[in-house]
Amino acid sequence: MTKIAIFVDVQNIYYTTRQAFGGSFNYRKFWQAISTQGEIVEANAYAIERADDGQKKFQDALRHIGFNVKLKPFIQRKDGTAKGDWDVGITIDVLEQAAHVDKVILLSGDGDFDLLLKKIRSTYKVTTEVYSIEALTAKSLISATDHYHSILPADLIINK
């Protein structure tokens, strides 16, 4: 059976699906589809921790589906800008899992991950897949993966 590891850049998926379609990604539907392809042995969703009831409910829903939710504190800088990205954490976790799985699935459109996908494909011979909003995804990331899947309106929960 194919062993699958899933890594979700929650902020990236949230903002791009909202911008493109005005909705939220349907993680339950995604999980059900991927689980038919093999055994999900690792599934991490990387998010920013905020004291917000809506965020907590969303994170609990992800846990209920089967994701390990990894949280990083939201940092507000003195100049008013904010920081909260998981690129390094995602990269470390992908590198740790790549030797133990047959397929790595990344949900993100961030081009910073193109080198990571190239590395795990060449070093571990693992199959890679990326799910994101195509118009908001770095072309280098699409080129770096074995299989690219564009998130479409049918993959969403439309928020009215």
N, C-alpha and C positions, 0 to 999 in steps of 0.2 A: 504494500500500500504506500502511496506517495505521502511523504512527510512534508507538511507545509508550515511555514512560519509567516505570520502577518505582522506588519509594522505600520501603524497609522499615525501620521502627522495630523492630529486632530484640528489644530488651528488652521492649517492649510486647507484641509478638506471643508471645514466649516465656512471659512470666508469665501472660498472660490465657488462652492455650490450656492451659497447665498447670493454672491455677486452675479453669477451666470444665470441662475434659475429662480432665485427667491425662495429656496427651500433648503432642507437639511438632508444629508445623506442617510439612506435607510440601512443602518448597520446590521439590523436583524436579517433583512433580505440578502445582503451581501454575505453574511456568515452562512446562511442556509445554502447559498449557491456554492461557496467555496468548500463547504463540508462534504459536498457530493464528489469533490475531486480527490479527496484523500483524507488523511488524518491531520487535523490542526494540532500541532504539538506545542506551538508558541503563538500567542496573539497579544501584542502590546499596543495600547493606545496611549499616546503621549499628549498630555494636556497641561494647561496652565491652571494652577490652583487659585481660585478666587472665592471670596466669601459671598457666594451667590447661590440661592436655593435652586435656581434653574440649572446651574452648572452641576451642582451636587446630584440632582435627579438624573441629569444626563449621564454623569459618570457612573451612577448606580445602575442605570439601564445598560451601559456598556459592560459592566461587571456581570450583570445578569445574563447577558448574551454569551459571555465567555472570555471577554478581554481582561487582561491585567491592565489596570489603569495606573499609569505612572504620572505623578504630578510634580511640577516644578513651580516654585513661588513666582507670582507676578511681581516684577520689580519696576517701580515707578522712579524714574531718575529725577534729579533736582530740576533739570531743564524742561520737564514735562513729558519727555519721551518715555517709552516703556520698553522693557526687554523681557523676553520669555520665549526662547526657542530651544528646541530639543535636538537640533541637528547632530551634535556630538554624541548625545545619549543614544539616539537612534542608530547612529553609525557603529558605536561600540556593541550594542545589542545585536545588530545584524551580523557583524563580524564574528561574534561569539556563537551565533546559531548556524551560520552558513555551512560549517563542517558537519552538522548533524541533521540537515534536512535536504530534501530534494528540490524544494521550491521556496523562494522568498518572494513574498508579495508586499509591495510598498504602496501605501496610499498617500501620495503627495505629488505635487507638481514642481517641487523645488529642484532646480537644476544643480544645486550643491550635491545632490545624491548621485549624479551621473558617474563620478569616479568610483564611488562605493559599489555600484552595480557592476561596473566593468571589472573591478577587483575580485568580487566574489564569483563572477562568472568564470574568470580565467583561473583563479586559484583553486576554487572548490568545485567547479563544473556544475554549479547549482543553476537551475532555471530561475529567471527573474520575471516578475510581472509588475506592472505599474498601473494603478487606477488613479485617474485625475480628470479634471476638466481640461480638455485638449487645448482650447483657446488660451488658457491661463497656465499652461505647462511649458517648461523649458524644452526646446527642441532637442537639446543635448541629452536630457533625461529620456525622452522618447526613443532616441537613437541608441541609448545605452542598454535598454531592456530587451529581453527576448520577446515579450508579448506586452503590447500596450492596449489598455482598455479605457476608452473615453467614458466618463460618467455622463449619463444622459438623464433627462427629466424622469424617465421611468424608474431610475435608481434612487429617487428622492421621496421624501415625505414633504409635501408642499405645505408651507406654513402660511396660513391665511390670517 
